[in-house]
Amino acid sequence: MLRRYLLVLSYHAYSLLLFTKSDIKTTLIPVTVLAASSAPLANISRLPHVIFWIWIHLLQFDVSNQTMDPEEDQKNKTDRPLPAGRISLRSAILLRWSLVPICFGFSYCYSYAVLCSSVALVLLTVIYDECGAHAGNFVVRNLVNALGFASFETGSTLVAGISSETLDKTAIYAICISTGIFATTIQAQDFKDEPGDRLIGRRTLPIVLPHIARETLRFLLLCWGIFLSMFWGLDTSLQFIFIVFSLFIGGRYVTKKQVMEDQVSFYWYNVWLSCAHLLPFFWRFYVTDP
């Protein structure tokens, strides 16, 4: 009997993991890096708190998002719980709304400020999914995405920090800059999903303006590479490395245009993003706190 319960529990736990699997590299890792770099970490024991806070909110968002257009995942991501038949659509919707009070209660255990970040993230999820921002104008979609990441980063940085009520200037700078990066380069994730997006009629920037989308992404990554290396006070050699790395990522998007190549480019983009999120740590400990 116990073995049976453990098998059922492990089955459902793995289903929850599958909901968030594709966003571990795009959200969980980069946001954790930013929180740990810009807070800074009050204690290494807070790191599991940070990771779980991000993950439970990511689960809430992903379950919501995957119940909106399950037919898209039938083409793009067949291992997700809904297309794989691990959970029914009705049960997934019930799970989606059950996670909201869980996220709120968990956040309130840290502080009112963390709760506010959680509320903002849930509201932005509703705007993105139920209100249709995910399928609307790409400018609105990018903006809502960026604000969602800002909510992730604010809440997780508060959880990581010495004070869970306030952020210092370094953390505020880091979150504001990261929000700008997401608002202007989030289309990096859309190239690999173009076939599925076309199927459901989504109008992402790579679909509406394919050539311009790639060229502007290369330009914006270069601009961010230059700005970040100067703002966070990197020395000349590190500036050169980071700017060349930015050019490399942008160049891949312009020269390698197949779906699998776009998938690899997006992996590199997330490596670049995590490096960008590490820079506040460099500033805090190797330069002078602003």
C-alpha positions in Angstrom: 0.0 0.0 0.0 2.8 2.4 0.9 4.6 1.6 -2.2 1.5 2.4 -4.3 1.1 5.8 -2.6 4.8 6.6 -3.2 4.4 5.7 -6.9 1.3 7.9 -7.2 3.1 10.8 -5.3 6.2 10.5 -7.5 4.0 10.4 -10.7 2.3 13.7 -9.8 5.5 15.3 -8.5 7.1 14.5 -11.9 4.1 16.0 -13.7 4.6 19.2 -11.7 8.2 19.2 -12.7 7.2 18.7 -16.4 5.0 21.8 -16.3 8.1 23.9 -15.4 10.9 21.9 -17.2 11.3 24.2 -20.2 11.5 27.3 -18.0 14.2 26.1 -15.6 16.9 27.5 -18.0 14.9 30.5 -19.0 13.5 31.7 -15.6 14.6 29.6 -12.6 18.3 29.8 -13.2 18.7 33.4 -14.4 16.3 34.8 -11.7 18.1 32.8 -9.0 21.4 34.1 -10.2 20.2 37.7 -10.1 18.6 37.3 -6.7 21.8 35.8 -5.2 24.0 38.4 -7.0 22.1 41.6 -6.2 20.6 40.9 -2.7 23.3 39.7 -1.7 22.5 36.4 -0.1 21.8 36.9 3.7 23.0 33.3 4.2 23.6 30.4 2.0 20.8 28.6 3.7 18.4 31.1 2.1 19.2 29.8 -1.4 16.7 26.9 -1.2 14.1 29.4 -0.1 14.8 31.6 -3.2 14.7 28.6 -5.6 11.5 27.3 -4.2 9.8 30.7 -4.1 10.7 31.2 -7.8 9.6 27.6 -8.7 6.2 27.7 -7.0 5.4 30.9 -8.8 6.8 29.6 -12.0 4.5 26.6 -11.6 1.5 28.8 -11.2 2.4 30.7 -14.3 3.2 27.7 -16.4 0.1 25.7 -15.5 -2.0 28.8 -16.4 -0.1 29.3 -19.7 -0.3 25.7 -20.7 -4.1 25.5 -20.2 -4.6 28.5 -22.6 -3.4 26.9 -25.8 -2.9 23.1 -25.3 -3.0 22.6 -29.1 0.3 24.5 -29.4 2.1 22.0 -27.1 0.8 19.2 -29.3 3.2 20.4 -32.0 6.0 22.1 -30.0 6.3 20.3 -26.6 4.6 16.9 -26.5 6.3 15.9 -23.2 4.3 18.5 -21.2 1.7 17.0 -18.9 -1.4 18.0 -21.0 -0.3 16.7 -24.4 1.3 13.7 -22.7 -2.1 12.8 -21.1 -0.7 13.0 -17.5 -3.4 15.4 -16.4 -6.8 16.5 -17.8 -7.5 20.1 -18.8 -10.1 20.4 -16.1 -7.7 19.2 -13.4 -4.9 21.5 -14.7 -7.3 24.5 -14.5 -8.2 23.5 -10.9 -4.5 23.2 -10.1 -3.8 26.6 -11.7 -6.3 28.4 -9.4 -5.4 26.3 -6.3 -1.8 27.5 -6.6 -2.7 31.2 -6.3 -3.5 31.1 -2.5 -0.6 28.8 -2.0 1.8 31.4 -3.6 0.2 34.2 -1.5 0.5 32.3 1.8 4.0 31.2 1.1 5.1 34.7 0.2 3.4 36.3 3.3 5.5 34.0 5.5 8.5 36.2 4.4 7.0 39.7 4.4 4.3 42.0 3.1 6.7 43.2 0.4 7.2 39.6 -0.9 3.4 39.1 -0.9 3.1 42.3 -3.1 5.5 40.7 -5.6 3.4 37.5 -5.6 0.2 39.4 -6.1 1.7 41.4 -9.0 3.0 38.2 -10.6 -0.5 36.6 -10.4 -2.2 39.7 -11.8 0.3 39.8 -14.7 -0.3 36.1 -15.3 -4.1 36.9 -15.7 -3.3 39.7 -18.0 -0.9 37.6 -20.1 -3.2 34.5 -20.3 -6.8 35.1 -19.5 -6.8 38.7 -20.9 -5.0 37.5 -24.1 -1.7 39.5 -23.9 0.2 36.3 -24.9 -1.6 36.3 -28.3 -1.9 40.0 -28.9 0.5 42.8 -30.1 4.1 41.8 -29.6 4.9 45.1 -27.9 2.3 44.5 -25.2 3.4 40.9 -24.9 7.0 41.8 -24.4 6.1 44.5 -21.9 3.9 42.1 -19.8 6.7 39.5 -20.0 9.2 42.0 -18.7 7.0 43.1 -15.8 6.4 39.5 -14.9 10.2 38.9 -14.7 10.5 42.1 -12.6 8.0 40.6 -10.2 9.9 37.3 -10.1 13.2 39.2 -9.5 11.8 41.5 -6.8 10.2 38.8 -4.8 13.2 36.4 -5.0 15.7 39.2 -4.2 13.7 40.1 -1.1 13.6 36.5 0.0 17.4 36.2 -0.5 18.4 39.5 1.2 19.2 40.4 4.7 15.9 42.3 4.9 12.8 40.8 3.2 11.1 44.2 3.4 13.3 46.5 1.4 15.9 46.5 -1.5 19.1 48.5 -1.6 20.2 50.6 -4.5 22.3 47.8 -6.1 19.3 45.4 -6.1 17.0 48.1 -7.5 19.4 49.0 -10.3 19.9 45.3 -11.1 16.1 44.6 -11.3 15.4 47.7 -13.4 18.2 46.9 -15.9 17.0 43.3 -16.1 13.5 44.4 -16.8 14.8 46.6 -19.7 16.8 43.6 -21.1 13.7 41.4 -21.0 11.5 44.1 -22.6 13.8 44.6 -25.5 15.2 41.1 -26.1 12.5 38.6 -24.9 11.8 37.8 -28.6 14.9 35.7 -28.4 12.6 32.9 -27.1 10.1 33.2 -29.9 12.2 32.1 -32.9 12.3 28.5 -31.9 8.5 28.4 -31.3 7.6 30.0 -34.6 5.9 26.8 -36.1 3.6 26.4 -33.1 2.9 30.1 -32.8 1.8 30.2 -36.4 -0.5 27.3 -35.8 -2.5 29.1 -33.2 -2.3 32.5 -34.9 0.0 34.2 -32.4 1.7 37.4 -33.8 5.2 37.4 -32.3 7.9 39.7 -33.6 9.7 36.9 -35.5 6.4 36.2 -37.3 5.4 39.8 -38.1 8.9 41.1 -39.0 11.2 38.1 -39.3 14.3 39.8 -40.8 14.0 42.9 -38.7 13.5 40.8 -35.6 16.8 39.1 -36.0 18.8 42.2 -37.0 17.4 44.3 -34.1 18.1 41.5 -31.6 21.7 41.5 -32.7 21.9 45.3 -32.3 20.2 45.3 -29.0 22.4 42.5 -27.5 25.5 44.5 -28.6 24.0 47.7 -27.0 23.3 45.9 -23.8 26.7 44.3 -23.8 28.4 47.7 -24.0 26.1 49.3 -21.4 26.2 46.5 -18.9 30.0 46.2 -19.0 30.4 49.9 -18.4 27.6 50.4 -15.9 28.8 47.5 -13.6 32.4 48.7 -13.8 34.1 45.7 -15.6 37.7 46.1 -16.3 38.9 46.4 -20.0 39.5 42.7 -20.5 36.2 41.6 -19.0 34.4 44.3 -21.0 36.0 43.0 -24.2 34.9 39.4 -23.4 31.4 40.3 -22.5 30.9 42.5 -25.6 32.3 39.8 -27.9 30.0 37.2 -26.2 27.1 39.5 -26.9 28.1 39.8 -30.6 28.4 36.0 -30.8 24.8 35.5 -29.5 23.4 38.1 -31.8 25.4 36.8 -34.8 23.9 33.3 -34.2 20.4 34.6 -34.5 21.2 36.4 -37.8 23.1 33.6 -39.5 21.5 30.4 -38.1 17.8 30.4 -38.8 16.6 26.8 -38.6 14.4 25.8 -35.7 17.0 23.6 -34.0 19.6 26.3 -34.5 17.3 28.8 -32.9 16.9 26.4 -30.0 20.7 26.3 -29.5 20.9 30.1 -29.9 18.3 30.5 -27.1 20.4 28.3 -24.8 23.3 30.6 -25.5 21.1 33.6 -24.9 20.2 32.3 -21.4 23.9 31.7 -20.6 24.4 35.4 -21.6 21.5 36.5 -19.5 22.8 34.6 -16.4 26.2 36.3 -17.0 24.5 39.7 -17.1 22.7 38.8 -13.9 26.1 38.0 -12.2 27.4 41.5 -12.8 25.8 43.1 -9.7 27.8 40.6 -7.7 31.0 41.9 -9.4 29.9 45.5 -8.7 29.1 44.9 -5.1 32.2 43.0 -4.1 34.9 44.3 -6.5 33.9 47.9 -7.2 32.2 50.4 -5.0 28.6 50.1 -3.9 26.6 52.9 -5.6 
